[in-house]
Amino acid sequence: MSRGAWALLPVKEGARAKSRLAGILSPRQRADLQQAMLLDLLDGLRASQLLSGIALCGPDPATATLAARSGHTFIHQPTGTDGLNAAVAFATRALSSSGARIVAVLPADLPFLDGAELDIAIAAAALSRACAVVPDRRGTGTNGLVFPASTPPEFRFGPDSFRRHLDRPSDRRLPPRRALRLASLACDIDLPDDLEQLRDKASGDRARRARALALTLQRERRTQTPTKESAQ
């Protein structure tokens, strides 16, 4: 494994992906959406000049296959690892023990990510030895944690994670946390209105797979939804 900065992408098992979209998308559609966004994210990371490697972490063999086909590292989430925070902590230890110096934890649903913007956070973490905390567009969730691999923060993903990641750590030996807003990391896809933004947002080559799939899903829903006339 190369030394330097590594992106760590935790990926849920396909059947459990994007559970907050369950009201409008089937399990298969949600799994397809997760994969489309992940592929767009991997494309976006190519613009980074500071990453030495990319690691995908999860329990799903399909994620291992995708990592192998893409030429990236796969870290298998051990059976019994409970929740996202434990999985990220496990994978961070694996990267650190293999020589990584900086780790950037990114959710797999950032199809608009620009790797050049991620480099800003990587450089900041390397220079200041602090943990950069990148919020989502609502300012409540965490869409990026970038930190020295030797001193990872306390992982607090979940409700209101942005604020909680900025709280003073219980262990004073841990690095300070600093908020860093990056536009291309702000847009994740968790809720129905996020899906609408994905469909409507002009993005050039970014998010092209996820946006195309979102438009297809929208057309399918329209054809499957009966009109008032047909329902009468």
SEKERO-459787 format. One record per atom (N, C-alpha, C): x, y, z. Coordinates in steps of 0.001 Angstrom, whole numbers, padded with zeros to 6 digits, always signed. Example, Ala and Ser with C-alpha at 12.3 -4.5 7.8 and 13.67 -1.06 7.14 Angstrom:
2
+013190-005690+007800 +012300-004500+007800 +013200-003300+007800 +012850-002250+007080 +013670-001060+007140 +012900+000030+007870 
END
This chain:
232
+000842-001200+000000 +000000+000000+000000 +000875+001246+000000 +000518+002218-000840 +001277+003457-000934 +001095+004302+000321 +002185+004986+000715 +002075+005933+001801 +001460+007225+001268 +000945+008039+002161 +000352+009299+001742 -001101+009384+002136 -001903+010052+001327 -003316+010276+001641 -004170+009215+000956 -005139+008721+001711 -006063+007702+001194 -007498+008147+001412 -008323+007929+000400 -009772+008112+000543 -010376+006801+001015 -011217+006873+002029 -011892+005698+002583 -013393+005859+002359 -013968+004942+001587 -015382+005024+001224 -016138+003846+001825 -016858+004049+002926 -017697+002977+003465 -018928+002780+002587 -019216+001531+002238 -020311+001220+001310 -021234+000201+001963 -022512+000531+002051 -023481-000391+002642 -023758-001561+001712 -024226-002641+002294 -024720-003750+001495 -025874-003246+000629 -025929-003702-000632 -026897-003180-001586 -028327-003196-001091 -028716-004270-000416 -030102-004404+000045 -030462-003382+001117 -029454-002802+001772 -029707-001845+002856 -029412-000408+002445 -029049-000195+001194 -028624+001128+000741 -029792+002113+000692 -029493+003384+001031 -030428+004495+000868 -031806+004204+001453 -031815+003768+002719 -033067+003347+003355 -034069+004491+003466 -033594+005742+003503 -034528+006866+003628 -035243+007189+002309 -034872+006479+001248 -035588+006596-000022 -036516+005406-000249 -036710+004598+000787 -037515+003386+000626 -038963+003689+000261 -039447+004875+000605 -040829+005212+000294 -041081+005450-001184 -040014+005717-001954 -040204+006007-003381 -039392+005098-004293 -038422+004346-003741 -037600+003459-004569 -037603+002046-003987 -037580+001058-004861 -037497-000336-004430 -036072-000650-003965 -035882-001765-003253 -034517-002149-002842 -033555-002247-004024 -034011-002804-005145 -033154-002923-006324 -032789-001552-006880 -033751-000654-006923 -033485+000700-007417 -032515+001438-006506 -032682+001247-005214 -031777+001921-004277 -030362+001371-004389 -030226+000061-004594 -028901-000530-004790 -028260-000007-006067 -029061+000104-007129 -028540+000638-008392 -028106+002091-008241 -028894+002872-007488 -028550+004273-007274 -027249+004393-006490 -027088+003575-005450 -025848+003622-004682 -024653+003323-005570 -024764+002317-006431 -023632+001975-007288 -023335+003075-008294 -024377+003686-008864 -024162+004777-009814 -023452+005952-009144 -023882+006306-007938 -023249+007415-007226 -021813+007077-006858 -021571+005826-006465 -020215+005423-006099 -019287+005511-007304 -019749+005076-008473 -018926+005165-009676 -018655+006619-010052 -019655+007486-009897 -019435+008914-010143 -018432+009492-009154 -018528+009074-007916 -017587+009543-006894 -016162+009112-007234 -015998+007868-007647 -014670+007391-008024 -014117+008184-009203 -014982+008520-010157 -014550+009366-011270 -014092+010731-010767 -014864+011321-009835 -014512+012630-009313 -013186+012642-008570 -012863+011542-007909 -011616+011464-007143 -010383+011455-008040 -010567+011163-009322 -009425+011152-010235 -008795+012531-010378 -009552+013578-010091 -009019+014938-010208 -008086+015296-009058 -008036+014461-008027 -007140+014733-006894 -005685+014539-007302 -004852+015457-006860 -003413+015343-007069 -002690+014832-005828 -003416+014687-004721 -002771+014348-003453 -003093+012941-002959 -004096+012286-003534 -004440+010942-003082 -003415+009920-003574 -003008+009050-002663 -002155+007928-003027 -002969+006690-003354 -004197+006619-002838 -005020+005449-003089 -006430+005639-002593 -007284+004704-002972 -008699+004707-002593 -009040+003331-002048 -009710+003298-000904 -010130+002037-000290 -011637+002048-000101 -012277+000976-000521 -013700+000773-000278 -013840-000204+000874 -014764+000080+001779 -014965-000767+002945 -016422-001160+003036 -016690-002430+003322 -018070-002867+003491 -018166-004367+003637 -019388-004875+003827 -019595-006311+004016 -019979-007047+002745 -020214-006302+001658 -020845-006876+000471 -019798-007357-000531 -019864-008620-000969 -018936-009099-002007 -019014-008285-003292 -020181-007708-003581 -020306-006883-004779 -019387-005662-004703 -019190-005119-003503 -018281-003988-003330 -016842-004422-003569 -016494-005624-003106 -015158-006160-003349 -014906-006325-004840 -015909-006797-005557 -015780-006974-007001 -015589-005635-007697 -016392-004639-007303 -016262-003312-007897 -014875-002735-007629 -014373-002898-006405 -013044-002390-006068 -011974-003040-006930 -012080-004350-007106 -011090-005065-007903 -011121-004603-009356 -012307-004447-009898 -012435-004009-011296 -011930-002589-011494 -012053-001765-010456 -011638-000367-010553 -010172-000161-010187 -009516-001213-009704 -008118-001103-009316 -007906-000480-007956 -008918-000572-007086 -008822+000013-005754 -008733-001070-004692 -008409-000649-003482 -008294-001561-002349 -009672-001831-001745 -009884-003055-001290 -011113-003389-000573 -010758-003836+000836 -011451-003288+001821 -011293-003684+003221 -012600-004318+003662 -012556-005599+003938 -013781-006311+004304 -014202-005942+005722 -015449-005549+005872 -015995-005230+007184 -016276-006528+007921 -015611-006784+009046 -015773-008070+009729 -017201-008292+010214 -017607-009538+010220 -018905-009902+010772 -018973-009473+012233 -020063-008846+012607 -020215-008397+013991 -019801-006958+014207 -019187-006335+013179 -018870-004914+013293 -020175-004129+013261 -020500-003473+014348 -021826-002895+014524 -021853-001431+014126 -022431-001137+012968 -022676+000237+012586 -021544+000885+011821 -021871+002056+011255 -020931+002782+010418 -019698+003228+011186 -019867+003736+012400 -018728+004260+013147 -017694+003177+013438 -018167+002000+013818 -017241+000893+014078 -016553+000439+012796 -017295+000415+011686 -016707-000001+010413 -015625+000974+009961 -015892+002276+010099 -014913+003282+009702 -013674+003213+010599 -013881+003007+011896 -012751+002891+012816 -011877+001696+012450 -012510+000573+012132 -011760-000630+011738 -010947-000368+010477 -011585+000200+009458 -010897+000435+008193 -009777+001469+008342 -009991+002483+009187 -008951+003479+009422 -007722+002841+010056 -007940+001954+011016 -006801+001254+011624 -006051+000438+010587 -006784-000208+009683 -006148-001013+008640 -005291-000139+007732 -005813+001017+007339 -005045+001914+006486 -003825+002468+007207 -003997+002861+008461 -002888+003410+009231 -001770+002388+009401 -002140+001148+009723 -001124+000113+009927 -000407-000244+008635 -001033+000087+007496 -000413-000198+006198 +000374+000983+005653 +000439+002074+006405 +001303+003177+006016 +000629+004458+005608 -000703+004509+005593 -001390+005754+005223 -001066+006845+006241 -000893+008058+005758 -000595+009182+006643 -001807+010095+006858 -002623+010232+005829 -003854+011018+005905 -004994+010136+005419 -006126+010188+006118 -007315+009447+005698 -008451+010447+005487 -009140+010298+004361 -010321+011116+004059 -011519+010182+003983 -012367+010209+005018 -013575+009374+005040 -014671+010116+004298 -015214+009460+003264 -016232+010077+002416 -017400+009125+002271 -018643+009594+002430 -019789+008742+002142 -019823+008392+000660 -020446+007272+000346 -020457+006788-001035 -021469+007508-001908 -022233+008454-001342 -023298+009126-002098 -022960+010586-002388 -021747+010821-002894 -021307+012174-003250 -020986+012223-004740 -022004+012147-005599 -021736+012032-007031 -021146+013278-007669 -021245+014441-006995 -020728+015681-007561 -019305+015995-007093 -018704+015131-006318 -017408+015439-005709 -016348+015785-006751 -015575+016817-006439 -014436+017239-007244 -013167+016944-006437 -012333+016042-006964 -011124+015662-006239 -010193+016823-005973 -010209+017841-006823 -009373+019015-006586 -009807+019749-005327 -011116+019758-005056 -011596+020368-003813 -011209+019515-002608 -011273+018207-002756 -010856+017340-001657 -009398+017606-001295 -008572+017939-002268 -007159+018229-002000 -006994+019385-001023 -007950+020326-001013 -007877+021436-000057 -007930+020893+001368 -008841+019946+001612 -008972+019357+002942 -007751+018499+003284 -007239+017757+002320 -006064+016917+002563 -004862+017783+002937 -004662+018857+002191 -003538+019751+002488 -003694+020394+003856 -004927+020788+004189 -005163+021416+005492 -004862+020450+006631 -005296+019197+006490 -005048+018210+007536 -003559+017905+007668 -002862+017842+006541 -001429+017544+006574 -000629+018676+007212 -001017+019921+006928 -000261+021055+007434 -000568+021352+008894 -001834+021262+009274 -002243+021671+010623 -002295+020507+011604 -002263+019274+011085 -002435+018065+011907 -003787+018082+012615 -004746+018792+012046 -006101+018849+012588 -007022+017994+011732 -008236+017770+012219 -009251+017019+011493 -010193+018007+010817 -010266+017953+009489 -011201+018799+008741 -012557+018105+008702 -013609+018837+009094 -014973+018301+009123 -015782+019048+008071 -016244+018323+007053 -016954+018932+005924 -018439+018639+006067 -019294+019676+006136 -020731+019455+006330 -021464+019185+005021 -022688+018658+005156 -023580+018569+004008 -024220+019936+003776 -025059+020033+002733 -025620+021332+002371 -026575+021868+003433 -027117+020988+004279 -028022+021431+005344 -027264+021855+006600 -025979+021553+006655 -025183+021905+007817 -025423+021018+009018 -025988+019838+008807 -026254+018919+009926 -025454+017625+009825 -025317+017091+008617 -024580+015847+008430 -023120+016101+008101 -022323+015027+008136 -020896+015101+007831 -020638+014399+006508 -020140+015145+005523 -019846+014578+004210 -018363+014395+003960 -017548+014659+004964 -016125+014409+004847 -015442+014584+006190 -014573+013643+006507 -013668+013758+007654 -012260+013473+007132 -011365+014444+007271 -010013+014295+006749 -009048+014556+007902 -008161+013589+008195 -007396+013650+009439 -006098+012844+009306 -005128+013115+010191 -003921+012290+010222 -004274+010861+010633 -003779+009894+009878 -004144+008501+010133 -003689+008026+011509 -002620+008607+012031 -002092+008170+013321 -002933+008657+014495 -003752+009692+014267 -004590+010232+015347 -006012+010450+014829 -006746+009374+014573 -008113+009529+014057 -009037+010134+015106 -010068+010822+014676 -011025+011404+015620 -011966+010329+016158 -012827+010745+017080 -013923+009876+017503 -015003+009963+016421 -015324+008839+015830 -016297+008845+014742 -017708+008922+015320 -018462+009921+014866 -019794+010189+015414 -020822+010360+014301 -020705+009534+013278 -021688+009594+012195 -023058+009200+012723 -024084+009857+012183 -025447+009663+012649 -026141+011014+012691 -027295+011120+013352 -028029+012391+013416 -027169+013511+014002 -027213+014677+013353 -026501+015869+013822 -024993+015634+013934 -024458+014840+013013 -023050+014437+013137 -022077+015595+012919 -022455+016593+012111 -021530+017706+011886 -021208+018412+013195 -022232+018754+013958 -021993+019407+015241 -021217+018503+016178 -021599+017234+016231 -020954+016323+017173 -019506+016034+016790 -019200+016046+015497 -017800+015877+015107 -016949+017094+015478 -017588+018257+015610 -016848+019458+016004 -016749+019618+017521 -017514+018844+018269 -017424+018922+019732 -016023+018542+020202 -015660+019070+021351 -014349+018753+021921 -014251+017254+022181 -013184+016604+021730 -013058+015154+021959 -012872+014843+023434 -013334+013680+023844 -013157+013270+025234 -011691+012984+025545 -010924+012592+024537 -009489+012357+024699 -008744+013585+024180 -008093+014330+025071 -007428+015571+024685 -006196+015342+023813 -005761+014100+023687 -004625+013812+022820 -005034+013796+021352 -006338+013748+021077 -006807+013716+019702 -006662+015094+019065 -006558+015139+017723 -006338+016431+017053 -007558+017334+017138 -007350+018650+017049 -008494+019564+017017 -009313+019355+015742 -010579+019807+015785 -011455+019687+014625 -011749+021068+014078 -011787+021175+012767 -012064+022461+012127 -013062+022256+010993 -014088+023102+010960 -015077+023030+009895 -014479+023540+008596 -014808+022858+007509 -014326+023248+006187 -015446+022985+005185 -015993+024046+004613 -017108+023893+003678 -016564+023785+002249 -016955+022702+001566 -016522+022445+000197 -017760+022154-000646 -017966+022957-001679 -019234+022914-002414 -019520+021559-003040 -018518+020917-003629 -018790+019668-004337 -019019+018489-003391 -018715+018667-002122 -018982+017633-001123 -020292+017886-000381 -020952+018992-000674 -022135+019370+000109 -023375+018569-000277 -023420+018090-001521 -024656+017479-002024 -024576+015959-001953 -025171+015396-000910 -025333+013946-000827 -026789+013625-001157 -027086+012349-001341 -028427+011947-001782 -029015+011014-000729 -029798+011597+000189 -030412+010833+001265 -031935+010853+001226 -032507+012000+000827 -033946+012225+000929 -034549+012472-000450 -035878+012380-000572 -036509+012611-001871 -036160+013954-002503 -036035+015030-001706 -035697+016307-002324 -034257+016344-002807 -033376+015519-002192 -032012+015388-002708 -032029+014736-004088 -032916+013754-004245 -033044+013070-005532 -033540+014040-006602 -034448+014932-006221 -034932+015946-007154 -033792+016890-007555 -032972+017267-006587 -031843+018145-006893 -030857+017451-007824 -030648+016158-007611 -029767+015389-008482 -030275+015412-009918 -031592+015258-010093 -032162+015256-011441 -032063+016619-012102 -032216+017680-011303 -032334+019025-011866 -031004+019756-011998 -030009+019346-011242 -028774+020110-011181 -027936+019902-012435 -027584+020999-013110 -026679+020924-014256 -025273+020655-013743 -024643+019598-014238 -023381+019186-013625 -022289+018836-014629 -022519+019008-015924 -021514+018608-016887 -021292+017104-016813 -020037+016708-016699 -019715+015281-016630 -019904+014709-015232 -020001+015553-014212 -020142+015045-012850 -021533+014477-012629 -021581+013418-011860 -022845+012770-011485 -023626+012274-012700 -022936+011993-013798 -023667+011647-015023 -024390+010317-014891 -023787+009340-014231 -024464+008051-014066 -025659+008180-013123 -025419+008822-011981 -026489+008950-010994 -027629+009799-011530 -027313+010876-012235 -028365+011730-012767 -029165+010995-013843 -028487+010265-014724 -029193+009509-015764 -030116+008473-015136 -029637+007797-014086 -030475+006796-013423 -031663+007465-012736 -031427+008603-012075 -032520+009308-011399 -033594+009735-012397 -033196+010178-013576 -034173+010565-014600 -034950+009348-015096 -034252+008222-015247 -034924+006991-015666 -035936+006539-014616 -035551+006595-013360 -036459+006196-012283 -037679+007117-012230 -037467+008393-012490 -038588+009328-012498 -039578+008970-013613 -039062+008657-014787 -039944+008283-015900 -040696+006994-015594 -040004+006038-014959 -040660+004780-014610 -041787+005006-013614 -041570+005882-012642 -042606+006163-011652 -043823+006807-012307 -043565+007698-013267 -044679+008365-013944 -045509+007382-014752 -044847+006425-015411 -045598+005466-016217 -046321+004448-015359 -045814+004212-014142 -046448+003232-013252 -047556+003842-012402 -047581+005182-012284 -048588+005849-011459 -049828+006104-012302 -050987+005537-011923 -052196+005747-012733 -052676+007176-012647 -053168+007675-013757 -053761+009015-013764 -055158+008962-013169 -055750+010117-012868 -057099+010141-012314 -058085+009511-013280 -057892+009776-014607 -058817+009235-015578 -058778+007709-015618 -057537+007161-015595 -057414+005716-015697 -057857+005023-014416 -057814+005762-013294 -058196+005147-012033 -059699+005102-011871 -060411+005915-012658 -061869+005965-012497 -062558+004854-013298 
END
